[in-house]
C-alpha cells in the first residue's frame, strides 16, 4: 500500500458492488461457472495471502473451493472486471485449502502492506461476514434466517422479514489547541505507551458534530468547538465506519485534561517536535488507519521523518 502523507479517501471506487445482479436466483451458479471469477477465502477473520509477508490476497479459482459457512458476492473489480466471492470457511475447510497458518493474515496485520484493491475487498469481506456471524436468527422472533441477494440479505422463515447489514458510525477527532498541539489519548485496552486521537460511537438521534463535542469532553475533559469533517474509513471491527473530524479546544493557553479513567487512562497534548523527539517510545496508529492519516496531515509529512520546522532549524544551524 502506498504510504500516506495526507488525508485522502481510504477506499476509492475500485470495486463495483454490482448490486443489480444480486437478486438473480442463479447468481452463484453463473459466477462459479465463469473462469474469471475469484474467491476470497476467510477463516476466523483472516484472509489467505499469497505468502507470509501479507502483501497480496490469494484470490483462488472456483475449482479450489471447499465447503463454506456463507458466500457473499462482493462485486467486480473495476480494473480487470474480476467477479469476487467471499467465502467464510470452517476450520477443516481452511486447513484443507492451506494448512500453513502463516499465510492467513488479519486485516490489522495486512492492512499496511496490501494494495488498494486487495485492501478494499478485504474490508468489505470482513465487514459482511462479521454481520452474518452475528445475525443468523431473526431479531424479532429468533427463527433462523436464510441468506439471499448474493449474501446481502437474510430473510426470516416465519414472516418473511428481511434483515439487512448494519454499520455503526463512530467519530474520530483531531483536537488542536491554540499553540497547534494535538490531543492524544491512551486507551485502557491498549499496550503500554500506545497513543491515538480520540474516538467514540455516535448515539441514537445524535448529529456527528455533537458526538465530536460530547466524546472529547467525556474522554478527556477538554471542551472543543468548530468540528470540521475530514474524511471517513470503513472499520470492520466489527461493523463501524470511522468519520474523521478536526476540532479546536475552546480554552486558550495550557488546556487542562482529565481522562475518564475507564476507557481512556491518559490524555496529553503533543507538539510536532515532541512527537518526533519521543518517536522511539511512542506507539502510534498503523499507517492503514484513518487515525494515522489524520495525525500525519497535522504533522505535515511522514511520521518517520522530522517535522518541517525541525528540518529548517537543522539546516539553519549548518
C-alpha positions in Angstrom: 0.0 0.0 0.0 1.3 3.5 -0.9 2.5 5.3 2.2 0.0 8.1 3.1 1.3 11.6 3.7 -2.1 13.3 3.6 -5.7 12.6 4.4 -7.4 11.1 1.3 -10.1 8.5 0.6 -9.1 5.2 2.0 -11.1 3.1 -0.3 -11.7 4.7 -3.7 -14.0 3.4 -6.3 -12.0 0.2 -7.1 -14.9 -2.4 -6.6 -18.2 -2.2 -8.4 -20.6 -3.9 -5.9 -22.8 -4.8 -8.8 -26.0 -4.5 -6.7 -28.4 -5.0 -9.6 -27.1 -8.6 -10.1 -27.6 -9.7 -6.5 -31.3 -10.6 -7.0 -30.7 -13.2 -9.7 -31.6 -16.7 -8.2 -28.9 -18.3 -10.4 -26.2 -15.7 -9.4 -23.7 -18.1 -7.7 -24.2 -20.8 -10.4 -23.3 -18.2 -13.1 -20.4 -16.8 -11.1 -18.8 -20.2 -10.3 -19.1 -21.2 -14.0 -17.3 -18.0 -15.0 -13.5 -18.7 -15.3 -12.8 -15.1 -14.5 -14.4 -15.4 -11.0 -12.2 -15.5 -8.0 -12.9 -16.5 -4.4 -11.6 -14.6 -1.3 -11.3 -17.2 1.5 -11.9 -16.0 5.0 -11.1 -18.0 8.2 -11.8 -16.6 11.6 -11.4 -13.0 10.3 -8.2 -13.9 8.4 -7.8 -13.9 4.7 -5.5 -16.2 2.6 -2.4 -14.4 1.4 0.0 -15.3 -1.4 2.8 -15.6 1.1 3.6 -14.9 4.8 4.6 -11.3 4.0 0.8 -10.4 3.5 1.4 -8.2 0.5 -1.4 -9.6 -1.6 -4.6 -11.6 -1.2 -4.6 -15.1 -2.7 -7.8 -15.0 -4.7 -8.4 -18.6 -5.6 -10.2 -20.1 -8.6 -13.7 -21.7 -8.2 -12.3 -25.2 -8.7 -10.3 -24.8 -5.5 -13.4 -24.0 -3.4 -14.4 -26.1 -0.4 -17.5 -26.1 1.8 -18.3 -22.6 3.0 -20.3 -21.4 6.0 -21.5 -18.4 3.9 -20.8 -17.0 0.5 -21.1 -13.3 -0.4 -20.8 -11.7 -3.8 -18.5 -8.7 -3.2 -18.8 -7.4 -6.8 -16.4 -6.9 -9.6 -13.0 -5.2 -9.6 -13.1 -2.1 -11.8 -9.6 -2.8 -13.0 -9.8 -6.1 -14.8 -13.6 -6.7 -14.3 -13.0 -9.7 -12.0 -16.0 -11.0 -10.1 -15.1 -11.8 -6.4 -17.0 -14.0 -3.9 -16.1 -14.0 -0.2 -16.3 -17.5 1.3 -16.2 -18.0 5.1 -14.6 -21.3 5.8 -14.8 -23.8 8.7 -11.6 -24.8 10.4 -11.5 -28.1 8.5 -12.0 -26.4 5.1 -9.4 -23.8 5.8 -6.8 -26.4 6.8 -7.6 -28.4 3.7 -7.2 -25.3 1.5 -4.0 -24.0 3.2 -2.6 -25.7 6.3 0.2 -23.1 6.7 -1.3 -20.6 9.2 1.4 -18.0 8.4 -0.4 -17.4 5.1 -3.6 -16.4 6.8 -3.5 -12.8 8.0 -5.9 -10.4 9.8 -6.8 -7.0 8.3 -4.8 -5.3 11.1 -1.7 -7.3 10.2 -2.1 -6.9 6.4 -3.6 -3.5 6.1 -0.3 -1.7 5.9 1.0 -3.8 3.1 -1.9 -4.6 0.8 -2.6 -2.7 -2.4 -5.8 -0.6 -2.8 -8.0 -3.2 -4.5 -7.0 -6.0 -2.1 -7.5 -3.8 0.9 -11.0 -2.8 -0.3 -12.0 -6.4 -0.9 -10.6 -7.5 2.5 -12.5 -4.7 4.4 -15.8 -5.5 2.5 -15.4 -9.2 3.1 -14.6 -9.0 6.8 -17.5 -6.5 7.4 -20.2 -8.5 5.7 -19.0 -11.9 7.2 -19.0 -10.3 10.7 -22.6 -9.3 10.1 -23.6 -12.8 9.0 -21.9 -14.4 12.1 -24.0 -12.2 14.4 -27.3 -12.3 12.6 -28.0 -16.0 12.0 -31.5 -15.6 13.6 -34.4 -13.2 13.2 -34.1 -10.3 15.7 -37.9 -10.3 16.1 -38.8 -14.0 16.7 -35.5 -15.9 16.9 -36.2 -18.0 13.9 -33.1 -19.0 11.8 -32.7 -16.8 8.7 -31.9 -17.8 5.1 -29.3 -16.0 3.1 -30.4 -14.2 -0.1 -29.5 -11.4 -2.5 -26.0 -12.7 -3.1 -25.3 -12.7 0.7 -26.5 -9.1 1.3 -29.9 -10.0 2.9 -31.1 -12.5 5.4 -34.8 -13.4 5.5 -36.9 -14.9 8.3 -38.6 -18.2 7.6 -41.6 -17.3 9.6 -42.8 -13.9 8.4 -40.5 -13.2 5.5 -39.0 -10.2 7.3 -35.7 -9.1 5.6 -32.7 -8.2 7.7 -30.0 -6.0 6.2 -26.4 -5.4 7.1 -25.8 -2.6 9.6 -22.9 -0.2 10.0 -22.3 1.6 13.3 -21.0 5.2 12.8 -18.1 6.4 15.1 -16.4 9.8 15.1 -12.7 10.1 15.4 -11.3 13.6 16.0 -8.1 15.6 15.9 -8.4 18.2 18.6 -5.9 21.0 18.3 -5.2 23.8 20.8 -4.2 27.5 20.1 -0.5 26.5 20.1 -1.1 24.0 17.3 -0.6 20.9 19.5 -2.6 17.8 19.0 -4.6 15.9 21.7 -3.8 12.2 22.0 -5.2 9.6 24.4 -4.1 6.1 25.6 -6.9 3.5 25.8 -7.2 1.1 28.7 -7.3 -1.8 26.2 -4.0 -0.9 24.5 -0.5 -1.9 25.2 1.7 0.5 27.2 2.5 3.9 25.6 0.2 3.4 22.6 -1.5 6.7 21.7 -4.1 7.9 19.2 -6.6 10.6 18.6 -10.0 10.3 20.4 -12.9 8.4 19.0 -16.4 7.2 20.0 -19.7 5.9 18.8 -22.5 8.2 17.6 -25.5 7.8 19.9 -29.1 7.4 18.5 -30.5 10.8 17.3 -27.1 12.5 17.6 -25.5 14.5 14.8 -21.9 13.7 14.1 -20.8 17.2 15.2 -22.5 16.8 18.5 -20.9 13.4 19.0 -17.5 15.0 18.5 -18.0 17.6 21.2 -19.6 15.1 23.6 -17.0 12.3 23.2 -14.0 14.7 23.6 -15.5 16.1 26.7 -16.3 12.7 28.2 -12.9 11.1 27.4 -10.5 14.0 28.0 -12.4 16.8 29.9 -11.5 19.1 27.0 -14.2 21.4 25.7 -13.9 21.7 21.9 -15.7 23.6 19.1 -15.9 24.1 15.4 -16.0 20.4 14.3 -14.9 20.1 10.7 -15.3 17.0 8.6 -12.1 15.4 7.2 -12.9 12.1 5.7 -14.1 8.5 6.6 -13.0 4.9 6.6 -14.9 1.6 6.9 -13.5 -0.2 10.0 -15.0 -3.7 10.3 -14.1 -4.3 14.0 -16.7 -5.5 14.0 -19.0 -3.1 12.0 -18.0 0.5 12.1 -17.4 3.4 9.8 -15.0 6.0 11.2 -16.0 9.6 10.5 -13.0 11.8 10.8 -13.1 15.4 12.2 -10.9 18.2 13.4 -12.0 20.4 16.3 -10.4 23.2 18.3 -10.0 23.4 22.0 -12.2 26.3 23.5 -9.8 27.2 26.3 -6.6 29.2 25.4 -3.1 28.6 26.7 -2.3 25.4 28.7 -5.6 23.5 28.4 -6.0 21.0 31.3 -7.1 17.4 30.6 -8.9 14.9 32.7 -9.1 11.3 31.3 -12.2 9.4 32.1 -10.2 6.8 33.9 -12.2 3.9 32.5 -11.8 3.9 28.7 -9.0 6.5 28.5 -6.3 6.2 31.1 -4.1 9.1 29.9 -4.5 12.2 27.8 -1.7 14.5 26.6 -1.0 17.4 24.3 1.8 16.8 21.8 3.7 19.3 19.7 5.2 18.2 16.4 8.7 18.4 17.9 7.6 16.3 21.0 6.1 13.7 18.7 9.4 13.4 16.8 11.6 13.5 19.9 9.7 10.7 21.6 9.2 8.6 18.4 11.2 5.6 19.7 8.9 5.3 22.7 5.5 6.2 21.3 3.3 3.6 19.5 1.0 5.4 17.0 -1.8 4.0 14.8 -1.0 1.8 11.9 -0.5 3.5 8.5 -3.6 1.9 7.0 -5.9 3.6 9.5 -7.6 7.0 9.3 -6.2 7.9 12.7 -2.7 7.7 11.2 -3.7 9.8 8.2 -5.3 12.5 10.4 -2.3 12.7 12.6 0.0 12.7 9.6 -1.9 15.6 8.0 -1.5 17.6 11.1 2.2 16.7 11.4 2.9 17.9 7.8 4.6 14.8 6.5 5.6 11.2 7.2 5.8 10.4 10.9 9.1 8.7 10.5 10.7 11.9 9.3 11.4 15.1 11.3 8.7 17.8 11.1 9.3 20.5 8.6 10.2 23.1 11.3 12.8 20.8 12.8 14.4 20.2 9.3 14.5 24.0 8.8 16.2 24.5 12.2 18.9 21.9 11.4 19.5 23.5 8.0 19.9 26.9 9.6 22.3 25.6 12.2 24.6 24.4 9.4 
